[in-house]
Amino acid sequence: MKTERPKTSNKPRKPPLRRRLGDKLETISEASRETIRDPRGTPRRAHGWFRRWFRKLFEVRGGGLYALGYIATFVYLEVTTFASELVESTSASGFIGAQLFDFVFRFLSDSIANMIQAFLWPVRVIAIHPPYGIVALGLAFLAFDRLVKPPLKRWMFADEPDETEVIEEQSR
């Protein structure tokens, strides 16, 4: 009996982990050098990075109100976790040392817990005031596509070229 070989995919292969890590480290070191050269440009670069991260996560989570609620809840929980760790530290060096040592264990476990809580954000909204929370959530789902999504998409894709610009460039 002849066995069939699995079909190969037309997708390009992912680079090896070593190369991807090296690329990430190079990106981080380039960002650090750029921050030293132009400290006032750091917020602009961070905003672009945040917008790309937000856009990617928004698309992965479905691109609707649930995705926006997930991102808002996750960012809120991460910021409060980081702030509480910062407040609990005794000194700046103690904070940095604790962060480096505990990063793998505590921060990742807190991030996983924050991620799970962010998945359940609709339950938190309903629990605020049970009879009205579910009505507010339903109204938010109804109004999101018309009122919130258009300006949100304009912000998310502000750094992307317009489709008409891309078509004009391709025709040249």
N, C-alpha and C positions, 0 to 999 in steps of 0.2 A: 504494500500500500504506500502510495506516494504522499508525503506530507507537503502541504503548501507552506511556503515561506511567507512570513508576514510582509505586507506591503509597506514600503518605505514612504514616509510622509514627504510632502513637498516643502514642508516648513524647514527653514534653516535650523541647524542644530544650535542649541544654546552653548555659549562659550563655557569652558571649564570654570569651576568654582574659583580656582586660584586666579584666573584672569579677571573674573567679575569682581573679586575682592580687591585686586590690584587697581582696577578701574575706579572703584568706589574710593579707595584711599587716595588716588590721584586727584579725583574730583574734590575730595575734602581738602587736600593740601592746596589745590588751586584756589578754592574758595577762601581758605585762610590767607593765602598770599594776597588775594584781591581785597580782602577785608583790611589787611594792614596797609595796602596802597591807597585804598579809597574807603575809609570807614563810613562816610556819609552815604555811600551807595549800598551798604549792607541791608538796610530796610527794603530797598527796592528789589534786591536779589532775593531776600527772604520772602517778600510778597509773591514774587513769581514762583518760587519753589512751593510756597503754601498753596497757591492757586492750582498748580499742576497736581499736587498731592490731593487736594480737595476734589478736583475734577475726576481724577482716577478713582478715588473712593466713592464718589457720588455715582459714577457709572457702574461700578462693581455692585453697589447696594441697590441698584434698580433705577436710579435717577428720579426719584419722586420724594414725597414728603417723608417717607420712612428713611430714605438715605440722608436727607438733611437732618432729621432728628437724631439719627445714629451718629453723624459726624459731630453735631453740636454737643451731644451728651458725652461722647468720647473725649473731645477736646476739653470740655469742662472738667471731667473726672481726672484727666491726665494733669491738667494745670493745678487742680486742687491737691492732687497727690504730690506733685513736685513742690508746691508751695508749703505743704505741711512738713515735708522732709527738710526743706530749707529752714523753716522756723524751728524745727526740733534740733537742728545741728547746733553745736556749741561754738564753732568758729568756722571761718571760711575754709581753712585747711582741713578741719575735721569733716566738713561737709563734702569736700572734694574726695578725701580719702574714703569716707563712708560710701559715697556714690560709686567710686571705682570698685570697691570691694563688694558692695551689696548689689551692684547693678544686675548681675546675672541672676541672682536669687530673688531679691525683694522686688526690684523694679519690674522685672518681667512678670512675676506672679501678680503684682498689682495691675500691670497693664492687661494681663489676661482677664483678671476680675473686672477691670473697667470695660473691657471689650464685651464681656458677657452682660454687664449692666447696660451698656449702650444698646445691645441687641434688644433689650426689654424696655426701651424708653417709652413705648406707648402705655405700658402698664403703669409706669411712674406718673404719666400725665393723668390717666384715669384715676389713680389713687389720690391725687391732690384733693379732689372733691368729687367722689364717685357719681352722683347722678348727673352732675354738669360736666365732669371731665370727659365722659364718653361722647356727649353732645359736642363739646368743643373740639375733640379729636375728629369726629365725623365732619364737622364744618370745615376744619382745617384741611382735611383730605379733599373735600369738594372744592375749596377755594384755591388750593395750592397751584394747580396747573394754570389757572387764569391770572392770578395776582402775583405769585412769588416766583414761579419758574422762569418766565421770560427775562426779568432783570438778573436773576441768578445765572442764567445761561450766558447772558451778555458779559457778566463779570468773569465767569469761568473761562470763556473763550476769547477774552480781550487780547491775549497775547498770541492768538492764532491768526494767520492770514485769512482774509475773507475768501469764500469760495470763488467769487468772481475774480479776485486777484490771482488765485491759483490757476484758474482756467485761462486767464490772459497770459500768464507766464508760460503755461504749457503750449499755448498756440504760437508763441514767438519762436 
